[in-house]
């Protein structure tokens, strides 16, 4: 498997989804799937391996707007 649990990834196209890999498994068809927990809301989403790329940033809390934002290292 390309990603391990605790790796940070992002969906590379379409809507923004950045989060931590919480589970990785292989379907009975042999296809790999990843459960990713979105960093801001905690929502879980299942992705194909080819939908994800590594995320080398971090989640930071903004005191001004009291929201979380993604920052690149």
Secondary structure as the mmCIF struct_conf table of DSSP 4:
data_model
#
loop_
_struct_conf.conf_type_id
_struct_conf.id
_struct_conf.beg_label_comp_id
_struct_conf.beg_label_asym_id
_struct_conf.beg_label_seq_id
_struct_conf.end_label_comp_id
_struct_conf.end_label_asym_id
_struct_conf.end_label_seq_id
BEND BEND1 UNK A 3 UNK A 3
TURN_TY1_P TURN_TY1_P1 UNK A 5 UNK A 6
STRN STRN1 UNK A 8 UNK A 11
BEND BEND2 UNK A 13 UNK A 15
STRN STRN2 UNK A 18 UNK A 26
TURN_TY1_P TURN_TY1_P2 UNK A 28 UNK A 29
BEND BEND3 UNK A 30 UNK A 30
STRN STRN3 UNK A 32 UNK A 38
TURN_TY1_P TURN_TY1_P3 UNK A 39 UNK A 41
STRN STRN4 UNK A 44 UNK A 48
HELX_RH_3T_P HELX_RH_3T_P1 UNK A 49 UNK A 51
STRN STRN5 UNK A 52 UNK A 54
STRN STRN6 UNK A 57 UNK A 62
TURN_TY1_P TURN_TY1_P4 UNK A 63 UNK A 66
STRN STRN7 UNK A 67 UNK A 72
#
